[in-house]
Amino acid sequence: MGIVELLLTAIGLSMDAFAVSVCKGLGMRKMRYDQALVIGLYFGVFQALMPLLGWLLGTSFSRYIQAFDHWIAFVLLAFIGGKMLWDVFHEKEESAAEKSDARLDHKELFMLAIATSIDALAVGIAFACLDVQIWSSVSIIGCVTLVLSFCGVWIGNRFGNRFEKKAEIAGGAVLILIGVKILLDHLIQHQ
């Protein structure tokens, strides 16, 4: 996996956190940079830890699945991307009271960070199958998520929820396309 694919994966994975960050920014009357940084750190750290955990799980059984690892990576990424797209088009609108809650609740942020990074666990398993450099990969994923989450708070505070759905659609599509690329690369190499 090259740097471009890794950056696109990081961006795709961070779209859930970005969307939640936009919602957090919506509830702020005035931009709070300290709160935006805390939100970014929560999402960035969890988005980095989950693929590391998935990689640890995946490496313990990767030698048994090398013959079909490209299919696993494709299915996992396509499923995650497809789920993101499904959620965008089938979610219920939140009430204004739910969106305008601006307080920084660490328990809530902890749960949101876990919820938005579950898909990164599956990507970590795919990383084990692809034999990527895990430390640089999780560092890039964590940093990209931190920056995009921070920007999401700012965007939510400045522009409202205009971009929330578009960001999740783009993230889901990117993950699906990366899965297809991995599968096609492997199939072309082994013809």
Summary of the structure (lengths in Angstrom):
residues: 191
radius of gyration: 16.9
end to end distance: 19.7
largest distance: 58.3
contacts: 670
relative contact order: 0.27
helix: 85%
strand: 0%
